[in-house]
Structures are given as structure tokens and as C-alpha cells.
């Protein structure tokens, strides 16, 4: 059966009432958590994992994908109306979106964000449909040495390109690797780092770590920063639509954003943050209305929002075909696959084609649902911003505690969750990114097992990692990713031009 045949079969499954209902729940929850600053899809999926253990795997993954997709949509609302991005990928939207809202053009800003997200999401899902099967066939050629090199590339690139410094990224990565080492070594049977606690023999469940770092850590950090005055939310007084000139200026930005977001989202470079800033910079340089930038240029909303949603489909390409997450939320989705005894990778398309193609078909359906949700119901999403922060985060703590305890009825898991949550609080306090820690925890077993298999095949000869062209190329790419943040410093020394803190600077903001 060809791609079109598989996709039509996927639509036949995705259009059943059960999966339509779960897709609707996912995109609705995703939009809501995208609107709320600091919540985000990664935290939400982590909280829901314990409650979906008995779900049909296809239905659960459709719902989780809807949450991820919805979070990308919803983040634009707070960026435009509150000048506070609901997701880090929506930071670039604040630059022009909030300026448009202050000028009384919030409706047009919200419209170009929603329609641009729909256009880019549809285009990028089309690319996912035809590129993912091809990459899955290529991935069948991977040997253990290649898989190990691929995990090294993921570790290094996400660590180097996410956060304010490589040192902070490395600290986060090694925290995750430490958690991943706890338990019984699968190959040797040796007990590692359990400190005599019997409950740790099976290791720390990824859900415990995810809920601790995202939910508990975020709640503690927000509590420490909580202000007793309510932040002002700008009202949407104008119609949520665009005039002819705004349409004319938006559609090229949507297309460029989609073409930037999809390939960069597929790279192990931290998800959607980089493509959104890059799209902002491209639109600013190509714009014929230079005087409007900083005062509400609609291209500065259309481009980043399109890149944001296109990056989501890009993230799914390495996740489904290689089992490689390139963002924190993708890492949680990988954990969800593993909970249902599914291993994303090249064989997933052969062993579970119904699941894969139903999931891809649901992305088209969810995209339409999100457009319907975001334009007519914008006033409802604005109301969510009025929820008091103490009530919101205390509810998250209660929900997370009950969810973690229900997994194994273990008090030790709850204690571990809060201990890890304290670590998550200090990580936020000192601007240490959480994503590399989750990535390290989830990918360590794959990296360790493939490294040992490669050594067994080569009878202990380490040169296998550089004699295979594919593994050598991946390791060189990892080295390039490690050196990339220092490129602005080198350019500054050569040309004398000023950069900001030795990091890559995109437009008015710095990827952080």
C-alpha cells in the first residue's frame, strides 16, 4: 500500500467517534494550557501519563499530540494580550503582537496567528506524511554505532542550543543522565546508585521525574515569584479578523514560516524556539514596512507563529522514524510510547502502521479543530487568564501527587517527585533548562545499550565509531553543534561587531 492508501486508512480510523472525541479533548486542553503562562504541553502530558495507562495507545497518543499542537496555538494568546509567552516558542510573537494589541489591533494579531498556525500546520503535516516513511526506510540501515552517534548528537545539540549557556545545559544533561543510571544494569545485572532503597531497583520512572521537574518545580518557582497584583490583560475590542492589506502581508510570512519551522524542528536543536526567532529575523529583513517594526508589524506575528506550528510536525519526524526526541515535550511523548510497549523508530511503520497513520491523520483533523476553537472562542480563552495563580498551581500539585501515587501506590515515588521538584525549582532559579535533563533520562538506556552492542560487534575496537561514514558524520555534526554557540564570539573578534553575550541573536530577542 502506498502513502496515500495508508493515509486514507488512517483517516478512516481517526474519524471514528472515539478518536474524534479524544482529539477534541486534546486540542482543547492544549489550547488552554498554552494560554496559561508557564504551564505548557510538556507539563500537561506528564501529568496525564499516569491517568492514561489503561487507554488505547492510539487514542492516548492522539490526545497527547492534540495537547502539543494546541499548546503551540494557545501560546500566542498570552503573548499578544499579556506580553507574556505561554510557551518559550511564543517569545518572538510578543515583540510585535503586544504592540499590535496596545494599538487596538489585537483582533488582527490573533487572527493572523490562528490562520497562520493552521496554514503552516497543514503544510508541515503534508511534509511529515511523505518524508517520514522515506526516513524510516533510511533508518533501517542504521547500525548500533550509528544509533549511539545519533544519541550523542541529540545530547550535544539540545544541550548546546537550549538555554543561556552550554555550562547550564550540560548541568541539566548530567542531572538527567544521573537519574537514568539509577537501578539495575540490564546487561550486567549490577545494582547502581540505589543507596539501599528497594523501590529504586527498577529505576526512577520517567513520569516521576517529569512531573517533579515540570509541575512541582514550576509551582515552587511561581510561588517564589508570585506578585499580589493582577497583571493587566488587554481587551480584544476589534473584530478577530484581518483586512485586505493584512491578508496580503500575512500569507507570504505564513509560507516562509512553514518552510523555516519544519526542517529546523526536525533537527536535534531544541524544538520550536530557534525557528521562531529566525522567522522573526527573516520577516524583519524582508519587510517593506521597516518603520512599523517595534510598533506592531503584522509579519512579526504571522511568521513566528507559522514557524512555531510547523516545527511541531518537524519534531515528529525524528521522533517517529528514529525514536529521537528533539524537545522536552517530544521526550515526554517518547516516554508515552514506551509506556504502551511501543518503540518509535524505523520498525514502527512496519509493526504498527495503523497507529502511525491514524496519528498522522488526526493531525489534519486537529488542525481544523484548532482553527475553529481559536477564532470564534477567543473571549473564552482570555477568561482563563483571570484564574488566580495560587489556585492554579496548588491544583497542579494535588493533581500531580495523586497521579504519581496512583501509578504504583508508592509513597517513595511521591517523596522522589517532590525531591526532584526542589531540584527543578533551583534549575529554574539559576536558569538551567529542564529539557536536556528529560532527554538525558529517556535516551540514556538507548545510548548505553547501543554503545555496548557496537563494542561487542567490533570486539572492543573504538574505531568503529569513526570508520563507519554515517556514525562519523553524526559525531562531526555533534561537534559542530557544540561549537556553534561560539561562532558569534569568533565573528566579533574578527570583525569587531557587537554580539550579545556570545550567543546567537535573532531579531530583538535571544534564544533562551
BELZISUL-V867935 format. One record per backbone hydrogen bond with DSSP energy under -0.5 kcal/mol. NH is the residue of the N-H (numbers start at 1). CO is the residue of the C=O. Records with the same first field share a line. If there is no record, write none. Layout:
# BELZISUL-V867935
NH = CO, CO
This chain:
# BELZISUL-V867935
6 = 2
7 = 3
8 = 4
9 = 5
10 = 6
11 = 7
12 = 8
13 = 9
14 = 10
15 = 11
16 = 13
20 = 16
21 = 17
22 = 18
23 = 19
24 = 20
25 = 21
26 = 22
27 = 23
28 = 24
29 = 25
30 = 26
31 = 27
32 = 28
33 = 29
34 = 30
35 = 31
36 = 32
37 = 35
38 = 86
39 = 36
40 = 33, 36
43 = 39
44 = 40
45 = 41
46 = 42
47 = 43
48 = 44
49 = 45
50 = 46
51 = 48
52 = 48, 49
53 = 50
55 = 52
60 = 56
61 = 57
62 = 58
63 = 59
64 = 60
65 = 61
66 = 62
67 = 63
68 = 64
69 = 65
70 = 66
71 = 67
72 = 68
73 = 69
74 = 70
75 = 71
76 = 73
77 = 74
78 = 74
79 = 75
80 = 76
81 = 77
82 = 78
83 = 78
84 = 78
86 = 75
90 = 87
91 = 88
94 = 90, 91
95 = 91, 92
96 = 92
97 = 93
98 = 94
100 = 96
101 = 97
102 = 98
103 = 99
104 = 101
105 = 100
109 = 105
110 = 106
111 = 107
112 = 108
113 = 109
114 = 110
115 = 111
116 = 112
117 = 113
118 = 114
119 = 115
120 = 116
121 = 117
122 = 118
123 = 119
124 = 120
125 = 121
126 = 122
127 = 123
128 = 124
129 = 125
130 = 126
131 = 127
132 = 128
134 = 130
135 = 131
136 = 132
137 = 133
138 = 134
139 = 135
140 = 136, 137
141 = 138
142 = 139
146 = 143
147 = 143
148 = 144
149 = 145
150 = 146
151 = 147
152 = 148
153 = 149
154 = 150
155 = 151
156 = 152
157 = 153
158 = 154
159 = 155
160 = 156
161 = 157
162 = 158
164 = 431
169 = 165
170 = 166
171 = 167
172 = 168
173 = 169
174 = 170
175 = 171
176 = 172
177 = 173
178 = 174
179 = 175
180 = 176
181 = 177, 178
182 = 178, 179
183 = 192
184 = 201
185 = 190
189 = 185
192 = 183
197 = 194
198 = 196
200 = 197
201 = 198
203 = 200
204 = 179
205 = 203
209 = 205
210 = 206
211 = 207
212 = 208
213 = 209
214 = 210
215 = 210, 211
216 = 211
217 = 212
218 = 214
219 = 215
220 = 216
221 = 217
222 = 218
223 = 219
224 = 220
225 = 221
226 = 222, 223
234 = 81, 232
237 = 235
241 = 239
247 = 243
248 = 244
249 = 245
250 = 246
251 = 247
252 = 248
253 = 249
254 = 250
255 = 251
256 = 252
257 = 253
258 = 254
259 = 255
260 = 256
261 = 257
262 = 258
263 = 259
264 = 260
265 = 261
266 = 262
267 = 263
269 = 267
270 = 326
271 = 267
273 = 270
276 = 272
277 = 273
278 = 274
279 = 275
280 = 276
281 = 277
282 = 278
283 = 279
284 = 280
285 = 281
286 = 282
287 = 283
292 = 289
293 = 289, 290
295 = 292
296 = 292
298 = 296
300 = 297
301 = 298
302 = 298
303 = 299
305 = 301
306 = 302
307 = 303
308 = 304
309 = 305
310 = 306
311 = 307
312 = 308
313 = 309
314 = 310
315 = 311
316 = 312
317 = 313, 314
318 = 314
319 = 315
320 = 316
321 = 317
322 = 318
323 = 318, 319
324 = 318
325 = 323
331 = 327
332 = 328
333 = 329
334 = 330
335 = 331
336 = 332
337 = 333
338 = 334
339 = 335
340 = 336
341 = 338
342 = 337
344 = 342
345 = 320
348 = 345
349 = 345, 346
350 = 347
351 = 347
352 = 348
356 = 352
357 = 353
358 = 354
359 = 355
360 = 356
361 = 357
362 = 358
363 = 359, 360
364 = 360
365 = 361
366 = 362
367 = 363
368 = 364
369 = 365
370 = 366
371 = 367
372 = 368
373 = 369
374 = 370
375 = 371
376 = 372
377 = 373
378 = 375
380 = 377
381 = 377
382 = 378
383 = 379
384 = 380
385 = 381, 382
386 = 383
387 = 384
392 = 388
393 = 389
394 = 390
395 = 391
396 = 392
397 = 393
398 = 394
399 = 395
400 = 396
401 = 397
402 = 398
403 = 399
404 = 400
405 = 401
406 = 402
407 = 403, 404
408 = 404
409 = 405
411 = 409
414 = 410
415 = 411
416 = 412
417 = 413
418 = 414
419 = 415
420 = 416
421 = 417
422 = 418
423 = 419
424 = 420
425 = 421
426 = 422
427 = 423
428 = 424
429 = 425
430 = 426
431 = 428
432 = 427
433 = 431
437 = 434
438 = 434
439 = 435
440 = 436
441 = 437
442 = 438
443 = 439
444 = 440
447 = 443
448 = 444
449 = 445
450 = 446
451 = 447
452 = 448
453 = 449
454 = 450
455 = 451
456 = 452
457 = 453
458 = 454
459 = 455, 456
460 = 455
461 = 458
462 = 460
464 = 461
465 = 462
466 = 463
467 = 463
468 = 464
469 = 467
472 = 468
473 = 469
474 = 470
475 = 471
476 = 472
477 = 473
478 = 474
479 = 475
480 = 476
481 = 477
482 = 478
483 = 479
484 = 480
485 = 481
486 = 483
487 = 484
490 = 486
491 = 487
492 = 488
493 = 489
494 = 490
495 = 491
496 = 491, 492
501 = 499
503 = 500
506 = 509
507 = 505
509 = 506
511 = 504
